[in-house]
Amino acid sequence: MSELSSRKCEACGPDTKPLDPQGVAALLAELGDTWKVEESKLTREFKFGNFRDAFGMATRVALLAEDEGHHPDFEVGWGRLALVLTTHAAKGLTDNDFIMAAKIDKL
């Protein structure tokens, strides 16, 4: 498991810069193949056997996001949960997105 999950998301501000392509590639490699980068966003879709389990995972992610102060976009449907991470202040991906992804993977 990546050491990313042991880190804490840091507050972002107007000076926050997005990662360069090499930084994105290096951190994505730490996550494995479950997450994808699409248009400066980190995405993952989870599959479940029913709506309850998908919504339960969404709830666990929401509680984690509140604790970390870094919030993904959610799409919940029957048997699926799609998550999108990006750092709006940086207009792209930052360490925070990869830290959250690693923490979500631990759920």
N, C-alpha and C positions, 0 to 999 in steps of 0.2 A: 504494500500500500504506500502511496506517495506521502512524503512528509508534509505536503500541502495541507492535509486535513488537521495537522497540529497547529497551524498558524491561525491568526485572527484577522478578519477583514479590517482594513484601516479606512478611516473617514476620507472621503474624496472631496476635492474642492475645485475651483476654477483653474488651478495650476496642474491638475492631474492630467498626465499624458498617457495615451494608450501604448500598449506594448508594440514593439516593432515585429515584423513577421517572424524573425528568428526567435524572439521571446515567446511568441504565441506557439510556435512549433515545438519548442522545448517543453513548455508547460503542458501542452496537449499530449505529448508523448508520456508525461508522468501520469496522465489520467487513463491511458489505455484507449481502446477503440470504442468505448460506449458513448463518448461525447464527440460532436462534430462542430467544426467552425464553418459558419455560413454567414457571409456578409457582415463581418465583424461582430458576430454573435456566437455564443457557445450554446449548442442545443443538444437535447437528449429526449428521447421518448421512452417511457416505461409502459409495459403491457401487464395487465392484470386480468384475473378471471371474472371480475365484476366491477360495478361502479363503486361499491362501498370501499373496496381495497384501493382503488385509484384515488378516491377522495380522501381516504385515510392517509395515504402517502403525501398527497398535496397538503394536508393539515400538518404533518410532521415537517415537511419542507418549510411551510409558512412559519412555524414556531422557530425553526433554526434560523430562518432569514431575519426574523425579528431580533434574535439574540446576536446575530452577526451584523445587523444594520446594512445588509445587502440583499436586495429583493429580486428574485427572478420573475419573469412573466410566466403565467400558468395557462394551460388549456386542459381542462378535465372533461373527459367524456366516458362513455361506457367502456370500461376495461382499459383505459389509457390515460396517461398523464404526460403532457409535453411541457418541457421547461426551456426557457430561453434566458440566458444570462448575458448581460452587457453592462458596461459602466457608462451611464448616460452623461455624467459630468466629463468624462474623457472622450466621449463620442467613439467608443471602441472598447476593446478588451483590456483589462488590467489584471494584476495578480489577484484581486478580489474575486473575479469571476471564476478563476481556477481554484481558489481556496474554497469557495462555495460549492463548486462542482465536486471536489474531493470530499467535502463534508456530507454532501447529499449522497454520494456513493456509499458512505459508511452507514447511512440509515438503512 
